[in-house]
Amino acid sequence: MRIAPRLPGAAPHVHRTHETSEKHMTATSLTAARVRTGGPKDDGPKIVEHAMGWLLVVVFAMLVTQLGLL
């Protein structure tokens, strides 16, 4: 650790040149520490999701056809 030169009227500022590995968290530990916040669940009805996906494809195909892009 070294102390930066102090300017008149400024508070001293400490620069850390080397941190110990104990203070660093890995990506795995950060991911494990997160809490679920109510996002999409994996146990929902798959048939509704599947049907809505195909409906989107059909509507997009109709739009492309109406605009003459294909």
Contact map, one row per residue, 1 for C-alpha under 8 A:
1110000000000111110000000000000000000000000000000000000000000000000000
1111000000000111100000000000000000000000000000000000000000000000000000
1111100000011110000000000000000000000000000000000000000000000000000000
0111110000011110000000000000000000000000000000000000000000000000000000
0011111000010000000000000000000000000000000000000000000000000000000000
0001111101111000000000000000000000000000000000000000000000000000000000
0000111111100000000000000000000000000000000000000000000000000000000000
0000011111000000000000000000000000000000000000000000000000000000000000
0000001111100000000000000000000000000000000000000000000000000000000000
0000011111110000000000000000000000000000000000000000000000000000000000
0000011011111000000000000000000000000000000000000000000000000000000000
0011110001111100000000000000000000000000000000000000000000000000000000
0011010000111110000000000000000000000000000000000000000000000000000000
1111000000011111000000000000000000000000000000000000000000000000000000
1111000000001111100000000000000000000000000000000000000000000000000000
1100000000000111111000000000000000000000000000000000000000000000000000
1100000000000011111000000000000000000000000000000000000000000000000000
1000000000000001111100000000000000000000000000000000000000000000000000
0000000000000001111110100000000000000000000000000000000000000000000000
0000000000000000011111110000000000000000000000000000000000000000000000
0000000000000000001111110000000000000000000000000000000000000000000000
0000000000000000000111111000000000000000000000000000000000000000000000
0000000000000000001111111000000000000000000000000000000000000000000000
0000000000000000000111111100000000000000000000000000000000000000000000
0000000000000000000001111110110000000000000000000000000000000000000000
0000000000000000000000011111110000000000000000000000000000000000000000
0000000000000000000000001111111000000000000000000000000000000000000000
0000000000000000000000000111111100000000000000000000000000000000000000
0000000000000000000000001111111110000000000000000000000000000000000000
0000000000000000000000001111111111000000000000000000000000000000000000
0000000000000000000000000011111111000000000000000000000000000000000000
0000000000000000000000000001111111000000000000000000000000000000000000
0000000000000000000000000000111111100000000000000000000000000000000000
0000000000000000000000000000011111110000000000000000000000000000000000
0000000000000000000000000000000011111000000000000000000000000000000000
0000000000000000000000000000000001111110000000000000000000000000000000
0000000000000000000000000000000000111110000000000000000000000000000000
0000000000000000000000000000000000011111100000000000000000000000000000
0000000000000000000000000000000000011111100000000000000000000000000000
0000000000000000000000000000000000000111110000000000000000000000000000
0000000000000000000000000000000000000111111100000000000000000000000000
0000000000000000000000000000000000000001111100000000000000000000000000
0000000000000000000000000000000000000000111110000000000000000000000000
0000000000000000000000000000000000000000111111000000000000000000000000
0000000000000000000000000000000000000000001111111000000000000000000000
0000000000000000000000000000000000000000000111111100000000000000000000
0000000000000000000000000000000000000000000011111110000000000000000000
0000000000000000000000000000000000000000000011111111000000000000000000
0000000000000000000000000000000000000000000011111111100000000000000000
0000000000000000000000000000000000000000000001111111110000000000000000
0000000000000000000000000000000000000000000000111111111000000000000000
0000000000000000000000000000000000000000000000011111111100000000000000
0000000000000000000000000000000000000000000000001111111110000000000000
0000000000000000000000000000000000000000000000000111111111000000000000
0000000000000000000000000000000000000000000000000011111111100000000000
0000000000000000000000000000000000000000000000000001111111110000000000
0000000000000000000000000000000000000000000000000000111111111000000000
0000000000000000000000000000000000000000000000000000011111111100000000
0000000000000000000000000000000000000000000000000000001111111110000000
0000000000000000000000000000000000000000000000000000000111111111000000
0000000000000000000000000000000000000000000000000000000011111111100000
0000000000000000000000000000000000000000000000000000000001111111110000
0000000000000000000000000000000000000000000000000000000000111111111000
0000000000000000000000000000000000000000000000000000000000011111111111
0000000000000000000000000000000000000000000000000000000000001111111111
0000000000000000000000000000000000000000000000000000000000000111111110
0000000000000000000000000000000000000000000000000000000000000011111110
0000000000000000000000000000000000000000000000000000000000000001111111
0000000000000000000000000000000000000000000000000000000000000001111111
0000000000000000000000000000000000000000000000000000000000000001100111
